[in-house]
Amino acid sequence: MGYTGPLRRLTRRLVGGRTVPVLTVCLAIVLVWYLAAIGLNWQTETQKLTRAGDYTVAEAIAATWSAQRPVLPAPHQIVAEVWKTVFDVRPTSPRSLLFHAWVTLSSTLLGFVIGSVLGILIAVGILHSRTLDKSLMPWIITSQTIPILAIAPMIIVVLNSIGVSGLLPKAFISTYLSFFPVTVGMVKGLRSPDRMLTDLMHTYSATPFQTLMKLRFPASLPFLFTSMKVAVAASLVGAIVGELPTGAVAGLGARLLAGSYYGQTVQIWSALVMASVMAGVLVWLVGLAEQAALKRQGARA
């Protein structure tokens, strides 16, 4: 009886929080995934079993979940591939998923940093110049309507023609995708202070730079970090896309290409899972930086 109270409180906390809903959705996705694996792999695997002799439904289902080159691999096959290429191989080996993840992460972070700095500078310029606001902002918005798959090869070719290769071309593609959300978010954030507060700064004879640093920039931090969460995920997409047209031999994009060339769908999905995990971790780290920055500004947790 003494454990009933704490147990009930724990149950209410789990049900009322995010744990149970998230687990429920995850279990539903896994269940649908296994059913989809049966449907997509059924024809190929049953043809193999028919040539080998009679088979039962259970054997056919088991075959769809253990195919060597499935149309859609089962979740446990992807988990096994990730485990093998992360823990059973040296991190410095080209066979290691960590090796390829680090190559992609390097260009992702570089492009994200360049894109964030560029976005902040453009936002400050738009804030203080009506000409930039009217002339530059429409072009910034228009630039994002161009498919990155179309522009990435051109960026790679142009930069290679002037001797720029390796990490920078992929980083520039990441920059192209990441600067836009930061620019838009910062423009909105820098304009967010109330008119009464800006008038108060004028009353104190504050310079535009002092108003920017003391009022507008602190007010823009929530907008900045929200846009940076979008930007860091977009930067990862840009890095992977940048590896596709270059014939790269390292990186998650190269891993995807190699898997598609040789029909290794399990390898393709393991690279996609690693990219998803990387994106989640990067967004989480930006969230931690946001909490630290806002706490330093005196915001409540």
N, C-alpha and C positions, 0 to 999 in steps of 0.2 A: 504493500500500500504506500510505503514511503517514496517509491519511485514513480508513482502514478502522476503526481503533480508535475515534476520536471519533464516526464515523457509527454504529457499532454501539451505543455508549453512548447516543447521542441516540435511536436507534430503541427501545432497551430502556426509556428514560425515557418516551418517548411512549406505548409500549404498556402499560407498568406504571402510568402516571399516569392522569389523567382526560381527556386530550385526545382520544385515539382513541375511547374509549367514548362521550364526549359527541358527537363528530362523527358516529359511526356512528348514534346515535339520531337526531340531527338530519337526516341524510341519509335515514333510514328514514321519518321524519315527512314530509319533503318529497316523497318518492316516493309515499307513500300519499295525500298531499294532491293531487298531480297526478292520480292515478288516480281519486280521489273527485270531482275537478272534471270529469273526463270523464264519469263516470256521472251526476252530478247535472245537468250542462248538456247532456247528449246529446240528449234529446228536443226541447228548445226549439231548439237550433241546427240539428239535422238537419231539422226542419220548415221552418226558414228556407231551408236549402240545397235542399230538395226543391222549394220554390216557385220557386227561382232556376234549377233545372235539375239535371243529374246532378252527382254529387260522389263523391269517393273517401273511403276511411276516413281517410287522412292529412289530407285537407281538413276532415273532420268533427272530428277530434281537434284540429287547429289552431284551428278555430272555437270549440270548448269552452274553449280556453285564452286566447281573445282577445275573448270576448263583452263587449258594452257594459254589460249588466246581468245578469251571471251569477247563478245560484243560489248557487254557490260559486266565488269568484274564484280563479284560479291564483296561486301564491306570487309570481311575477314581476309580476303586475298590482298586487298589494298593495305590493311594493317600489317599483314605479314611482309609485304614488299617494303613498306616504310621501315619496319623494324630491322629487316635484313640490310637495307642500304644505309641505315643510320647507325646501328649498334654493332653490326657484324663486319663492317668494313672500316678501314682507317679513314678518318675525316679528310686527310690529304689526298686520298685516292680518287681518281676520276670516276670510279664506280660508286662513290659515296654521295648520297643525296645532300649531306651537309656541305660537301665541297661545292656542288652546283648551287645550293641555296646561298652560300657566302658570296659567290660570284655575282649573283643577281642582287643580293642585298647591298653590295658595295655600290653598284650603279643606282640602286633605288635611293639610298641615303644621300648620295651626292646630288642626284637630281632633285630630291626633296628639299635639301638645304638651299640649293640655288633657286629653286622655284619659290620657296617661302620668302627668301630675301628679296627676290625680284617682285613678287606679289606685294610685299609690304611697301617697297619703294614706289611701285606704280600707284598703289592706293594713296600714299602720302602726296604724290604728285597730282593725282586727280582731285584730292581734297583741297589743295591750295591753288589749283589752276582750273578755271572754268573751261578754258580752251582744251586742255587735256581731257576733261570730263566729256565734252561734246564730241571731240575728234577721236580720242583713243579708245574710250570705253566701247563704242559699237564694234570696233575692229577686234577688240579682245573677245567679245561675245561671239562674233562671227568666226573667229579662229577655232572655236571649239565645235563648230558644225562640220569641220573637215575630218573625215574618218582617219584615225591614227594609223590604221593598216595601210592607207594610201600614202600618207606623208612620211612614214618611217623609212621606207627604202630610199626616198629622195634625200632625206637628211643623212642617212648613212653614206650614200654615194657622194654627195657634195662634200661632206667632211673628210671622207677618205681621199678625195681628189686633192685636197689641200694638206694632206699628211696627218689629219687628226683621226686616230683609230683607237681601238681598245675600249677603255672604260667611258671616255667622254661622249662618244656618239649616243650610247645607250642612256647616259645621264641626261643628255640634252632632250631626248624623247621623254624621259621622266619629268624633266623641267617643264616641257610643253604641256603636259597633262596636269601638273601639280600647281602651277602658278595661278591658274584661273580661279579655283575656289578660294585661294588665299586672297587674291585681289578683290574679289567680290565681297568676301566676308569682312575684310579689313575696311573697305570703303563704307560698308554699312556700319561697322563698329566705330570708326572714327567720326561718323556723323550721328552717332547715337546719343551723345550728351544733350541734355535739355538746353533750350535757348537761354533759359535763365542762368544756367551755370556758365555758359560762354560769355554772357553779358557780365557776370560777376568777375570773370577773369579779365575782361576789358576794364572793369572798374579798378582792378588792382594794377592796371597798366602792364599786364603780362604781354610778353612778345609772342608772336605766332609759335615760335619754337617752345616756349614755356607752356603755352596752352596745349600744344601737342603732347609734350612729355608729362605734364602734371594732370591733365584732364582727359584728353582724347585717347591717348594710348592706353592708360589704365582701364578706361571704359570699354575699349575695344577688345580686351583680352578674352572674354568669353566667346566673342565672334571669331577671333583669331584661332583659338584652339579648336573650336568646332569645325572651322574650315580646314585646319591642318589635319584633322582626322580623315576628312575626305581626301585631302591632297596626298597623304602618305600612302593610302590604298591605291589611288590613281597612279602614283609614282611607281609602285610595284608593278602595276599593269603595264606601264610604259617601258619599264626595264625588260620585262618578259617579251613584249612585242618587239622591242629593239633587238633582241637576240634572234628573232625568227628570220629576217631577211639577210642576215650576215653570214649564215653558215657557221655560226659559233659552235665550238666544241665543248663549251662549259657554260653553265647557267641553267636555270629551270626551263627557259625557252629552248635551249639546245636539247635538254632532256625530253621535252615534248616532241621536238622534231625527230629525234632518234627513235622514240617510241612509235611515232606515226609511220616512219619509213619501214620499220621491221614488224609492224602490226602488234607491238607490245602494249596492249591497252592497259594492262596492270601498271606498267611503268608510267604511262601517261597520267593515269589517275593518281598515282602516288606523288607525282610532281605537282599535280593540281592541289592535292591535299596539303603538301608542304607549303605551297604558295598561300593557301587559305590560312594555315597556321601562322605563317609569317605576317600576313596582313592583320590578323587578329592581335598578334603580339605588338606590332608596330602601333596600331590604334590604341591599344592598352597603355603603351609607354607614353604616347602623347597625352592620354587621359591623366596619367600620373603627373606629368609635367604641368598639366592644367591645374590639378589640385594643389600642387606646390606653389605655383605662381599666384593663384587666387588666394591661397592661405597667406602668402606673403603680403598680399594687398589688403589683408584684413577681412576677407570674405568668410562667411560661415561655412563649415563643412557640410 
